[in-house]
Amino acid sequence: MLRVKVRGNESVEQMVRRFKKLCEKEGLTRDIKRTSYYEKPSERRRRKHRKSMKRIAREQF
């Protein structure tokens, strides 16, 4: 669970901006986008396979 403490003389907009950055850093926005729609198991396997191939290619160079 993310918490954002108010700093002295900080506006609400600045606090929300910090909260959004924390969410992106933790990967919450990516998870929400991925789970917001149904993904077929075959698509999930294909995505994981592509991700592993990218990782292998990066390790070779």
C-alpha positions in Angstrom: 0.0 0.0 0.0 1.4 3.3 -1.0 1.3 6.3 1.3 2.2 9.9 0.5 2.9 12.2 3.4 2.2 15.9 3.0 5.3 18.0 3.1 5.3 21.5 4.4 3.6 24.0 2.1 3.0 21.4 -0.5 -0.1 21.8 -2.7 -2.5 19.0 -3.4 -1.4 18.9 -7.1 2.2 18.3 -6.1 1.2 15.6 -3.7 -0.9 13.9 -6.4 2.0 14.2 -8.9 4.3 12.4 -6.4 1.7 9.7 -5.8 1.4 9.1 -9.6 5.2 8.8 -9.8 5.2 6.3 -7.0 2.5 4.2 -8.7 4.5 4.1 -11.9 7.7 3.2 -10.1 5.9 0.3 -8.3 4.4 -0.9 -11.6 0.8 -0.5 -10.4 -0.3 1.4 -13.5 1.0 -1.3 -15.8 -0.8 -4.0 -13.8 -4.0 -2.1 -13.8 -3.9 -1.7 -17.6 -3.0 -5.3 -18.1 -5.8 -6.6 -15.9 -8.4 -4.1 -17.1 -9.4 -6.4 -20.0 -9.5 -10.2 -20.5 -6.4 -11.7 -22.0 -6.6 -15.1 -23.6 -4.2 -17.7 -22.2 -2.6 -18.1 -25.7 -2.0 -14.3 -25.8 -0.5 -14.4 -22.3 1.9 -17.2 -23.3 2.9 -15.3 -26.5 3.6 -12.2 -24.5 5.7 -14.1 -21.9 7.6 -15.8 -24.7 8.4 -12.5 -26.4 9.5 -11.0 -23.1 11.9 -13.9 -22.5 13.3 -13.6 -26.0 14.0 -9.9 -25.5 15.8 -10.8 -22.2 17.9 -13.5 -23.9 18.8 -11.2 -26.8 19.9 -8.4 -24.3 22.1 -10.9 -22.4 23.9 -12.0 -25.5 25.1 -8.5 -26.4 
